[in-house]
Amino acid sequence: SVSMHSSNDERILAMGLKLPVCRVIVNQAHCFATGGSFSNGLPFSLSMGCGTWGGNNFSDNMTVDQYMNITRIAKPIAEVIPSVESLLGDYLRKTKAS
């Protein structure tokens, strides 16, 4: 996690995109906010996952959800294969223009 005090949304987004962090705490006391609060929407926790950057397998605040075993039933469905254009079109146009 990282914290910053700013009203510049571009700077806040840039920090989240560039740093290997799971949480960007904005305009809050980091030591309290990272553990979740009613005023920031993060789930309450004393254990914060740090993702693969920190050697964890999850990046959320650790809650009962990480202890639950979930069984998913997967049945065949009609296949929908997206085109390369729909997946990468914007990226390919940007990189070819450079």
Phi and psi in degrees as a GROMACS rama.xvg file:
@    title "Ramachandran Plot"
@    xaxis  label "Phi"
@    yaxis  label "Psi"
@TYPE xy
-138.932  151.515  VAL-2
-127.634  154.206  SER-3
-153.7  155.51  MET-4
-112.03  115.246  HIS-5
-163.822  154.089  SER-6
-114.807  8.01872  SER-7
-92.776  100.529  ASN-8
-60.5174  -33.4714  ASP-9
-64.9611  -41.7265  GLU-10
-66.4435  -40.3883  ARG-11
-62.4949  -47.1518  ILE-12
-63.122  -42.5504  LEU-13
-59.9164  -40.3214  ALA-14
-63.0151  -43.4662  MET-15
-65.6674  -33.0474  GLY-16
-79.6045  -31.4973  LEU-17
-92.6466  -30.3209  LYS-18
-92.5896  145.609  LEU-19
-80.0164  71.4297  PRO-20
-130.173  158.077  VAL-21
-99.8745  -19.0219  CYS-22
-138.357  135.113  ARG-23
-113.579  109.269  VAL-24
-89.4687  120.262  ILE-25
-113.585  127.153  VAL-26
54.5079  41.7606  ASN-27
-144.39  158.111  GLN-28
-69.8354  114.68  ALA-29
-56.0876  -45.0666  HIS-30
-62.6458  -26.4007  CYS-31
-95.9698  -41.5966  PHE-32
-68.6403  -35.6688  ALA-33
-64.5597  -24.9857  THR-34
-84.8211  7.85463  GLY-35
90.9558  149.54  GLY-36
-161.939  165.637  SER-37
-67.2951  -22.1769  PHE-38
-94.8291  -0.803686  SER-39
-130.702  -4.94855  ASN-40
82.5197  -6.2118  GLY-41
-74.6367  142.044  LEU-42
-67.7599  144.071  PRO-43
-65.3217  133.543  PHE-44
-166.366  151.15  SER-45
-102.677  -2.01629  LEU-46
-126.221  120.167  SER-47
-109.66  126.911  MET-48
-72.565  146.135  GLY-49
-117.394  19.2264  CYS-50
63.3059  -171.259  GLY-51
-66.9436  -20.8369  THR-52
-59.2756  -36.0783  TRP-53
-106.444  10.2206  GLY-54
85.8863  15.5016  GLY-55
-97.3404  165.775  ASN-56
-101.428  2.75465  ASN-57
-143.765  158.11  PHE-58
-119.072  4.7697  SER-59
-88.0006  169.564  ASP-60
-67.8959  131.803  ASN-61
-72.4053  122.598  MET-62
-131.482  -172.415  THR-63
-58.8742  -25.2748  VAL-64
-58.3856  -34.4815  ASP-65
-72.7042  -13.8366  GLN-66
-98.6554  -6.88075  TYR-67
-85.185  135.834  MET-68
-91.659  127.717  ASN-69
-118.37  129.54  ILE-70
-103.684  125.814  THR-71
-109.624  137.03  ARG-72
-103.338  122.548  ILE-73
-116.451  117.827  ALA-74
-111.947  156.162  LYS-75
-60.2129  141.013  PRO-76
-131.041  169.241  ILE-77
-63.5193  130.557  ALA-78
-76.2425  132.271  GLU-79
-124.189  109.412  VAL-80
-104.128  115.562  ILE-81
-72.2536  151.234  PRO-82
-78.0875  158.31  SER-83
-59.3515  -38.9111  VAL-84
-59.8364  -43.5671  GLU-85
-69.6107  -28.3967  SER-86
-85.7105  -43.3886  LEU-87
-123.571  7.54107  LEU-88
-53.5763  -51.7752  GLY-89
-59.5414  -44.8049  ASP-90
-62.7699  -46.8537  TYR-91
-63.7739  -39.1093  LEU-92
-64.9219  -40.0303  ARG-93
-66.9746  -42.46  LYS-94
-74.9495  -30.8482  THR-95
-73.1327  -29.005  LYS-96
-75.7124  -20.2767  ALA-97
